[in-house]
Amino acid sequence: MDLAFTPEEQAFREEIRAWVRANLPDDLAHKVHNALELTRDDMERWAKILGKKGWLGFGWAKEFGGPGWTAVQKHLFEEECALAGAPRIVPFGPVMVAPVIMAFGTPEQQQRFLPGIASGEVWWSQGYSEPGSGSDLASVKTRAERQGNKYIVNGQKTWTTLGQYGEWIFCLVRTSTEGKPQTGISFLLIDMKSPGVTVRPIIMLDGGHEVNEVFFDNVEVPAENLIGEENKGWTYAKHLLSHERTNIADVNRSKRELERLKRIAKREGVWDDLRFRDEIAKLEVDVVALEMLVLRVLSAEKSGKNSLDIAGLLKIRGSEIQQRYSELMMLAAGPFALPLIPEAMEAGWQGNFPGGEVGNAPLASTYFNLRKTTIYGGSNEVQRNIVSQVVLG
């Protein structure tokens, strides 16, 4: 297993780095490096810049309009974007539903949906979790009844991230109650402007509006929006979840946030505390280990070998690392990390705190927000069971 990058891959990295440096707006990089809130316009602006270049679908094959990069090139692209302070690509369209449409959709569906995703013009949401159906997705109850050339959808989805911006949503819906729960699920694409779709915000502890409830009340969905075969949606969902769990690991963001943690520690005067620096060192070792695990997978793909199915393991370690760096940032800033008053932060009253601007980002908000990472995408407890079964037998 060779984890070293080739001269060609290093040249590719330099090309990406130069392009990102020339095209990433300074105000967006400033917000990302300081963990300040990104608006819809911020996220869409970067998505459309990438879309114009043909890189929003950076993981896509050329036949679908993507750059056709290797697994290593995709990794290098993500790393350079993260380290430069680029907003994270909202994954629901280009990273999650697009691969499902490519693998299981009809040519007509591919021609209809992929261009809008690739350009960043169409915002997608994910409709998986329901009240009582989170890690146990096979228990979803949102019902889609076939009536002629359409489905009538009734039910509720919850924790729909950025669903307030959604124009389309891909949903797991129950189309049969016979047999095992997994065998009665279908994968449906729903226009969120359809009559009967209601989005209700879930306001979080810090006052932020990131997640939502989505209600479907006799929503009519054309049958042509069904992906693949009816009652085969569980297969397509597993295909998508492998992309989601690898995406959650997000080792490149962890590398960037590790450097931010060091900046905060130095500005807040705890860098010289050897015990605190030991904790940073242990975190850095784990970040490097996670990166080696990612590179191991990439090396196997490059050599044509089948790597172990370790998407769940990547998700476990990546999500735990995210929680640890957010906790260490809180400890470094002490009481100055606590305020959760958006209006006060926007007014700049925290500007007099020690540590300057970097130390005054909403650290508590980030800390609480990242508690979710070990739950969504399949809870880490469930992922450990899956990894033990797949890897250990």
Buried (B, 14 or more C-beta within 10 A) or exposed (E): EEEEBEEEBEEBBEBBBEBBEEBBBEEBBEBBBBBBBBEEEBBBBBBBBBBEEBBBBBBBEEEBBBBEBBBBBBBBBBBBBBBBBBBBBBBBBBBBBBBBBBEBBEEEBBEBBBBBBBBBBBBBBBBBBBEEBBBEBBBBBBBBEEEEEBBBBBBBBBBBBBBBBBBBBBBBBBBEEEEEBBBBBBBBBBBBEBEBBEBEEBEBEBEBEBBBBBBBEEBBBBBEBBBBEBBBBBBBBEBBBBBBBBBBBBBBBBBBBBEBBBBBBBBBEBBEEEEBBEBBEEBBEBBEEBBEBBBBBBBBBBEEEEEEEBBBBBBBBBBBBBBBBBBBBBBBBBEBBEBBEBEEBEEEEBEEBEBEBBBBBBBBBBBBBBEBBBBBBBBBEBBEEBBEEBEEE
